[in-house]
Amino acid sequence: MSGTAPPSVFSAPVVVVGAGVAGLVTAHLLAEAGAEVVVVEKLPQVGGLARSFVYDDKYVFDCGPHRFDTANPNVKAYLDRVLTHGGTTFPRKSEVFFEGSYYSWPIKPQNLVQLPVRTAGRAFVDLAVNGMRTYGEDNFQNYILRQYGPTLYKEFFEGYSVKFLGIHPRDTHSDWAKVGINRAIIDDNAQMQNLFQLLKSTLMQVNKQPQPFLYPTNGMHEAWAEVSAHLRAKGGRILTGVGAELRGSNGQVVEVRAGSETIRPSQVVWTAPITLACSQLQQPVPDLKYLDLLLYNVIVREESPRDYQWCYYGQTDLLINRVSIPRYFSPKTAPPGVTGFCCEVTCMRGDQRWRHAERLTDWVVDDLVRVGLIKERNNVIDVRVERVPDSYPIYHKDYPRELDKARTALGQFSNLRLAGRTGLFWYNNMDHSMENAFQLTRRMLRDSGRPDVEELKLASGKA
């Protein structure tokens, strides 16, 4: 990073590029502290990867499953301040579809006895001898082999990983499991590297209660509307429907162009793709790629036979990767007797799926019938297709080196701060983005000479 101290956030406007979770929360907290803040968002609505889609004023879908972890005291303290309309609280219920049956997920040791006899037997044998095996380089494949053994790796993880990411687990960095999949589907408390750990974990989880979470009553968009209102009440501005373009000079970002407006910022919080920041500031663009997402929001005049919030579908002959059901986050997201299924399909921008997404609608509906979620195709009211670019960072095995190059190049600009999933190239969840915003705000205020930063109303952990 540059040795030059960044300008005070109180000397000129702070420009926040991107109105996703990290961007909005950072902007709100800075505005509360007295800074002039301008948020620039290229989409017509706020929320970023946690935004909602509302159809006909009665059907609500998010970009996949989103919820707040109120077990995190920092997140809870912030939500208690900003969510004036409250929300619904439910225990987590997620599943995985495997060989025609549904299993609770994250995988628990006791789930092994529910597997097909042959698969369960081989998995137990793996665990009995896994401690005597050695594995090679620390890639995704070997990480999972060490944790679960060859059978569960082949049955659960290999196919889903290739299907989801488009690259083989041996070419995927182990961080995809340590940072990404651990948050999505692996239970760190369910250690299964050998039979002793299996028995211990099973006994520990016999009476374990599902994790509760909070969801805004009318959809996730309600939370971001409230944060935006708080931000504007403190004098902050949000420019939607316009992109941001940076211009750097002498180790600082000196201009941010947003549509017809040119802003000379004190500091810039960048939550857009890190590769785009490199390009705009004329730095070498690293070999870092993002996975894109197609959402098929299917509206059906039926009750769902499954009551999960979300479920993983790893079979390679199914197009869908994950399905979430908004009504099990809040019943206000669909009228009575109607179920919405948010079906996720990964792709790369510009490929056949991305360009011809609408042609895959029938395939998605067929998948929902095959896995038992839809009884009658004639009951499908509508299918809305949404394209969501830059949804996941792709952790290929060389990504740490490329990411370090990008950080070093952008570190020359003393008033540029990276944040959020795409800005940090960090596979996180919504709560991590909020923590990132809390901590970033504290650092920015400390750097700007606010000795009372600890007394501000910042829900935050240690910076």
Secondary structure, 3 states (H helix, E strand, C coil): CCCCCCCCCCCCCEEEECCCHHHHHHHHHHHHCCCCEEEEECCCCCCHHHCEEEECCCEEEECCCCCECCCCHHHHHHHHHHCCCCEEEEECCEEEEECCEEEEECCCHHHHHHCCHHHHHHHHHHHHHHHHCCCCCCEHHHHHHHHHCHHHHHHHHHHHHHHHHCCCHHHEECHHHHHHHHHHCCCCCCCCCCHHHHHHHHHHCCCCCCCEEEEECCCHHHHHHHHHHHHHHCCCEEEECCCEEEEEECCEEEEEEECCEEECCCEEEECCCHHHHHHHCCCCCCCCCEEEEEEEEEEECCCCCCCCCEEEECCCCCCCCEEECHHHCCHHHCCCCCEEEEEEEEECCCCHHHHCHHHHHHHHHHHHHHCCCCCCHHHEEEEEEEEEEEEEECCECCHHHHHHHHHHHHCCCCCEEECHHHHHCCCCCHHHHHHHHHHHHHHHHHHCCCCCHHHCCCCCCCC
